[in-house]
């Protein structure tokens, strides 16, 4: 995450059906994990993802200024 420029205090979205080492790696670099649920196929639940980013980014329109 440091290599691609994710700064300490930033948020990273991941899914709940995951190996704990991923969450530990996210926390180790000082990034905040946003954990979303998974669907019946064990994929990231799109509705939960929309709730996770919708309330914060779409309402404040920050998504337009975010560089990925």
N, C-alpha and C positions, 0 to 999 in steps of 0.2 A: 504494500500500500504506500509505503514511503517513496518507492521508486516511481510510482505514477502520480505522485504529488498530492495524495490525500493527507491533509494536515490534521494534527492533534485537535480533538474537539469536534471534528466533522462527524457526520452520521453515515453509516453504511447499512444497507438493507440486506438481510439474509433470511433464510427460512428456518423454521423450527426443527424440521427433520434434517439434522445435520450432525456431523461429528463435533464434539465439544472443543477440539483443538482449533477449529475455525474461529469460534467465539473467543477463545483465549488469545489467538493471534490478533484479532481485531482489538481487543482490550489492551494487549501488550504494546501496541503502537499509539495508544491514547485516543483511539477512535471509538465512537459510541455505536454499539450494534442496535439496529432496529430489527426485531425478530418478528417475522410474519408467519402465519399458519400455512399449512399445506393442504392440498385437496385430496380427493380419494385416490388419485394416481401418484401421490407423494410429490407433486410439483408445487411450486409456489402458488398459493391461493391468490388469484388476481384481485378478487374483491377485498381481501385483507391488505394487499399491497396498495390498492387505491385508497383505502382508509388511512394507511400509514403515511402516504405522501400527500394525499388530497387535502387533508386539513391543514397541513403546514405549508405546502408549496403552492398549491393551486389557489388557495384563498388569498395568500399574500403575493401571488404572482411572481415568486422567486424563481420558479422553474424557467422563466424566460431569460433570466440572467445567469443561469447555471451553465458552466462550461464543463463538458464531459470529455 
